[in-house]
């Protein structure tokens, strides 16, 4: 039997990778993920993209989380996103602003080409049950989903155990009327969860807590099986286990 595991409480899209995102009431989802999500990134002279960590594809660029991005009037793909400074003001020239903000003359705002801007899979889903557990473990430290940058926050019923997302791995689910996804694995978390962003202060306790409580993993990552639309209030219904 299919299992209704909760409803969408919040939707997040991040037009420019590693900056703060925009909350949406509804969004189209195609094979790539939320339309316009991480479609742009800050690219340096070596071709690496700004991130919270250093890898083969990514370059750590402190300061990006103090900024945010959005598409003007809710559009996506047709026009570049707006970049907002730490006070929420739209900057006139994103590349020029980024060079001053980051103290680097080799960076520019770049649209995705052949190299994906995603760290892993295109859709990250987190539950309120898991989020509440992290809050409980770090009293006094402001915690909300922005630290973990999910696309979808699912409100789970009372009594749902934390890290219930583990039970979804390997299963497909329907979101709303037509959108279907397959959960593949969870995200391994890095120091980006500790970083200050806007009104959330720096705290090393966040990553330590995830490491201690759940082997450094948090959320469920999914691929898109059938494109559709996700809306706040939509149910997330898991298929029966195979």
Kinemage of the C-alpha trace (Angstrom):
@kinemage 1
@onewidth
@group {chain A} dominant
@subgroup {mainchain}
@vectorlist {calphas} color= white
{ca unk a 1} P 0.000 0.000 0.000
{ca unk a 2} L 1.188 3.530 -0.769
{ca unk a 3} L 2.255 5.548 2.274
{ca unk a 4} L 1.456 9.226 2.832
{ca unk a 5} L 4.537 10.446 4.701
{ca unk a 6} L 3.715 14.154 4.955
{ca unk a 7} L 3.018 17.380 3.111
{ca unk a 8} L 5.282 20.000 1.615
{ca unk a 9} L 5.764 22.803 4.129
{ca unk a 10} L 8.335 24.863 2.247
{ca unk a 11} L 9.945 24.898 -1.194
{ca unk a 12} L 13.398 26.380 -1.788
{ca unk a 13} L 15.215 27.215 -5.004
{ca unk a 14} L 18.810 28.472 -5.176
{ca unk a 15} L 19.247 30.334 -8.488
{ca unk a 16} L 22.953 30.990 -7.800
{ca unk a 17} L 24.754 28.049 -6.234
{ca unk a 18} L 25.963 28.542 -2.640
{ca unk a 19} L 23.982 31.730 -2.071
{ca unk a 20} L 20.788 31.979 -0.029
{ca unk a 21} L 17.715 30.869 -1.925
{ca unk a 22} L 14.149 31.935 -2.565
{ca unk a 23} L 11.014 30.481 -1.002
{ca unk a 24} L 8.319 29.494 -3.480
{ca unk a 25} L 4.655 28.537 -3.312
{ca unk a 26} L 4.923 26.320 -6.387
{ca unk a 27} L 7.581 25.414 -8.938
{ca unk a 28} L 7.907 23.375 -12.113
{ca unk a 29} L 10.237 20.383 -11.855
{ca unk a 30} L 11.883 18.811 -14.893
{ca unk a 31} L 14.503 16.083 -15.352
{ca unk a 32} L 17.224 18.464 -14.151
{ca unk a 33} L 15.368 19.373 -10.928
{ca unk a 34} L 13.482 22.504 -9.868
{ca unk a 35} L 13.476 24.684 -12.967
{ca unk a 36} L 16.234 27.277 -12.525
{ca unk a 37} L 17.743 25.683 -9.404
{ca unk a 38} L 21.508 26.269 -9.238
{ca unk a 39} L 21.409 27.154 -12.913
{ca unk a 40} L 24.017 29.826 -12.203
{ca unk a 41} L 27.192 29.702 -10.141
{ca unk a 42} L 30.213 31.826 -9.324
{ca unk a 43} L 33.062 30.562 -11.504
{ca unk a 44} L 36.730 31.360 -11.009
{ca unk a 45} L 39.580 31.644 -13.508
{ca unk a 46} L 40.360 27.930 -13.182
{ca unk a 47} L 36.795 26.988 -14.083
{ca unk a 48} L 35.829 25.899 -10.562
{ca unk a 49} L 32.498 26.868 -9.015
{ca unk a 50} L 32.059 28.721 -5.745
{ca unk a 51} L 31.026 26.425 -2.906
{ca unk a 52} L 31.548 25.778 0.788
{ca unk a 53} L 34.253 23.207 0.103
{ca unk a 54} L 37.201 22.394 -2.154
{ca unk a 55} L 36.824 19.464 -4.563
{ca unk a 56} L 37.711 18.644 -8.148
{ca unk a 57} L 34.805 20.819 -9.400
{ca unk a 58} L 34.299 23.282 -6.543
{ca unk a 59} L 36.279 26.045 -4.861
{ca unk a 60} L 35.578 27.215 -1.334
{ca unk a 61} L 34.506 30.866 -1.477
{ca unk a 62} L 33.673 32.267 1.932
{ca unk a 63} L 31.087 35.013 1.819
{ca unk a 64} L 28.629 33.573 -0.680
{ca unk a 65} L 26.197 32.522 2.049
{ca unk a 66} L 25.877 36.143 3.120
{ca unk a 67} L 24.272 36.826 -0.261
{ca unk a 68} L 21.043 35.531 -1.759
{ca unk a 69} L 19.507 35.174 -5.200
{ca unk a 70} L 16.119 35.085 -6.856
{ca unk a 71} L 14.562 35.229 -10.280
{ca unk a 72} L 12.826 38.518 -11.042
{ca unk a 73} L 9.044 38.191 -10.868
{ca unk a 74} L 9.409 34.457 -10.361
{ca unk a 75} L 10.784 33.778 -13.831
{ca unk a 76} L 13.473 31.174 -14.414
{ca unk a 77} L 15.830 30.390 -17.282
{ca unk a 78} L 14.541 33.189 -19.522
{ca unk a 79} L 16.575 35.836 -17.660
{ca unk a 80} L 19.535 35.697 -15.255
{ca unk a 81} L 18.741 35.765 -11.537
{ca unk a 82} L 19.094 38.799 -9.325
{ca unk a 83} L 21.903 38.823 -6.753
{ca unk a 84} L 21.050 40.397 -3.395
{ca unk a 85} L 23.601 41.864 -0.995
{ca unk a 86} L 23.627 41.002 2.762
{ca unk a 87} L 20.962 43.685 3.348
{ca unk a 88} L 18.617 42.238 0.725
{ca unk a 89} L 19.259 44.891 -1.914
{ca unk a 90} L 19.533 43.886 -5.575
{ca unk a 91} L 23.003 44.641 -6.958
{ca unk a 92} L 23.296 46.287 -10.374
{ca unk a 93} L 26.234 44.255 -11.708
{ca unk a 94} L 26.512 40.796 -10.109
{ca unk a 95} L 29.984 39.968 -11.437
{ca unk a 96} L 31.446 43.325 -10.387
{ca unk a 97} L 29.832 43.029 -6.958
{ca unk a 98} L 31.093 39.464 -6.471
{ca unk a 99} L 34.660 40.505 -7.265
{ca unk a 100} L 34.541 43.187 -4.599
{ca unk a 101} L 32.667 41.081 -2.050
{ca unk a 102} L 34.947 38.054 -2.430
{ca unk a 103} L 38.141 40.034 -2.999
{ca unk a 104} L 38.877 38.150 -6.216
{ca unk a 105} L 39.192 39.562 -9.711
{ca unk a 106} L 38.957 36.182 -11.454
{ca unk a 107} L 35.334 35.373 -10.612
{ca unk a 108} L 32.209 35.820 -12.701
{ca unk a 109} L 28.569 34.789 -12.641
{ca unk a 110} L 28.198 31.889 -15.060
{ca unk a 111} L 25.260 29.881 -16.392
{ca unk a 112} L 25.571 26.092 -16.302
{ca unk a 113} L 27.217 24.556 -19.332
{ca unk a 114} L 28.519 21.031 -19.791
{ca unk a 115} L 29.607 20.749 -16.144
{ca unk a 116} L 26.777 20.412 -13.641
{ca unk a 117} L 26.494 22.860 -10.751
{ca unk a 118} L 24.903 20.212 -8.519
{ca unk a 119} L 27.023 18.550 -5.873
{ca unk a 120} L 25.167 15.275 -6.329
{ca unk a 121} L 21.532 14.641 -7.306
{ca unk a 122} L 19.023 17.315 -8.343
{ca unk a 123} L 16.506 17.157 -5.482
{ca unk a 124} L 17.089 17.306 -1.719
{ca unk a 125} L 14.206 16.511 0.638
{ca unk a 126} L 14.303 17.014 4.416
{ca unk a 127} L 11.641 16.297 7.053
{ca unk a 128} L 10.555 18.359 10.034
{ca unk a 129} L 11.096 15.251 12.191
{ca unk a 130} L 14.802 15.280 11.375
{ca unk a 131} L 15.076 19.056 11.655
{ca unk a 132} L 13.426 18.983 15.101
{ca unk a 133} L 15.955 16.375 16.271
{ca unk a 134} L 18.890 18.587 15.301
{ca unk a 135} L 17.270 21.550 17.086
{ca unk a 136} L 16.841 19.443 20.222
{ca unk a 137} L 20.509 18.437 20.173
{ca unk a 138} L 21.820 22.016 20.000
{ca unk a 139} L 19.661 24.131 22.330
{ca unk a 140} L 20.473 27.794 22.074
{ca unk a 141} L 21.754 27.549 18.497
{ca unk a 142} L 19.345 28.874 15.841
{ca unk a 143} L 18.588 26.035 13.449
{ca unk a 144} L 16.293 25.943 10.455
{ca unk a 145} L 16.382 24.208 7.084
{ca unk a 146} L 18.446 26.951 5.486
{ca unk a 147} L 21.560 25.453 7.086
{ca unk a 148} L 20.983 22.276 5.067
{ca unk a 149} L 19.768 23.813 1.789
{ca unk a 150} L 16.991 21.371 0.882
{ca unk a 151} L 14.648 21.973 -2.016
{ca unk a 152} L 11.706 20.495 -0.121
{ca unk a 153} L 10.875 20.556 3.587
{ca unk a 154} L 8.215 17.956 4.383
{ca unk a 155} L 5.973 18.350 7.427
{ca unk a 156} L 5.722 14.863 8.936
{ca unk a 157} L 2.988 13.636 11.305
{ca unk a 158} L 3.544 13.736 15.096
{ca unk a 159} L 5.551 10.747 16.278
{ca unk a 160} L 7.546 10.394 13.072
{ca unk a 161} L 11.089 9.334 14.030
{ca unk a 162} L 14.055 11.506 13.048
{ca unk a 163} L 16.023 10.447 9.996
{ca unk a 164} L 12.936 8.763 8.583
{ca unk a 165} L 14.324 9.751 5.172
{ca unk a 166} L 16.575 6.668 5.400
{ca unk a 167} L 13.495 4.488 4.924
{ca unk a 168} L 12.773 6.164 1.583
{ca unk a 169} L 16.043 5.226 -0.107
{ca unk a 170} L 15.429 2.941 -3.085
{ca unk a 171} L 11.721 3.823 -3.288
{ca unk a 172} L 9.705 6.027 -5.634
{ca unk a 173} L 7.173 8.625 -4.551
{ca unk a 174} L 4.496 10.848 -6.012
{ca unk a 175} L 4.409 14.539 -5.150
{ca unk a 176} L 1.068 16.226 -5.788
{ca unk a 177} L -0.692 15.163 -8.970
{ca unk a 178} L 2.006 14.183 -11.467
{ca unk a 179} L 5.540 14.668 -10.154
{ca unk a 180} L 7.371 11.418 -9.431
{ca unk a 181} L 10.795 10.997 -7.887
{ca unk a 182} L 13.090 8.169 -6.861
{ca unk a 183} L 15.098 8.477 -3.653
{ca unk a 184} L 18.658 7.310 -4.203
{ca unk a 185} L 20.826 8.230 -1.207
{ca unk a 186} L 21.440 10.834 1.479
{ca unk a 187} L 23.828 13.784 1.533
{ca unk a 188} L 27.150 13.624 3.355
{ca unk a 189} L 27.382 16.939 5.168
{ca unk a 190} L 30.328 19.346 5.292
{ca unk a 191} L 31.327 22.465 7.248
{ca unk a 192} L 28.896 24.553 5.189
{ca unk a 193} L 26.197 23.574 7.711
{ca unk a 194} L 28.139 25.465 10.409
{ca unk a 195} L 28.605 28.673 8.443
{ca unk a 196} L 26.924 31.934 9.306
{ca unk a 197} L 24.308 33.075 6.822
{ca unk a 198} L 22.154 36.137 7.129
{ca unk a 199} L 20.526 35.814 10.599
{ca unk a 200} L 21.981 32.363 11.388
{ca unk a 201} L 25.269 32.566 13.354
{ca unk a 202} L 28.308 30.359 12.889
{ca unk a 203} L 28.254 27.239 15.064
{ca unk a 204} L 30.560 24.203 14.877
{ca unk a 205} L 27.991 22.259 16.904
{ca unk a 206} L 25.796 21.671 13.855
{ca unk a 207} L 28.136 19.374 11.932
{ca unk a 208} L 29.319 17.668 15.129
{ca unk a 209} L 25.722 16.850 15.984
{ca unk a 210} L 24.988 15.395 12.539
{ca unk a 211} L 28.179 13.323 12.710
{ca unk a 212} L 27.335 11.982 16.169
{ca unk a 213} L 23.627 11.414 15.592
{ca unk a 214} L 23.596 10.108 12.040
{ca unk a 215} L 27.043 9.383 10.647
{ca unk a 216} L 27.308 12.818 9.012
{ca unk a 217} L 24.307 12.252 6.730
{ca unk a 218} L 21.111 14.269 6.472
{ca unk a 219} L 18.177 14.357 3.970
{ca unk a 220} L 17.135 12.167 1.038
{ca unk a 221} L 18.448 12.888 -2.443
{ca unk a 222} L 16.274 12.044 -5.421
{ca unk a 223} L 16.278 11.881 -9.183
{ca unk a 224} L 13.263 12.954 -11.215
{ca unk a 225} L 11.264 10.086 -12.730
{ca unk a 226} L 8.323 12.059 -14.155
{ca unk a 227} L 8.391 15.877 -14.386
{ca unk a 228} L 5.563 17.854 -12.842
{ca unk a 229} L 4.856 20.674 -10.420
{ca unk a 230} L 5.537 20.821 -6.679
{ca unk a 231} L 3.331 23.002 -4.489
{ca unk a 232} L 3.254 23.896 -0.817
{ca unk a 233} L 0.582 21.636 0.704
{ca unk a 234} L 1.156 18.765 -1.740
{ca unk a 235} L 1.310 15.303 -0.233
{ca unk a 236} L 4.430 13.149 -0.547
{ca unk a 237} L 3.214 9.584 -1.092
{ca unk a 238} L 5.698 6.707 -1.125
{ca unk a 239} L 5.081 3.666 -3.285
{ca unk a 240} L 4.887 0.355 -1.482
{ca unk a 241} L 8.242 -1.224 -0.744
{ca unk a 242} L 9.576 -3.461 -3.473
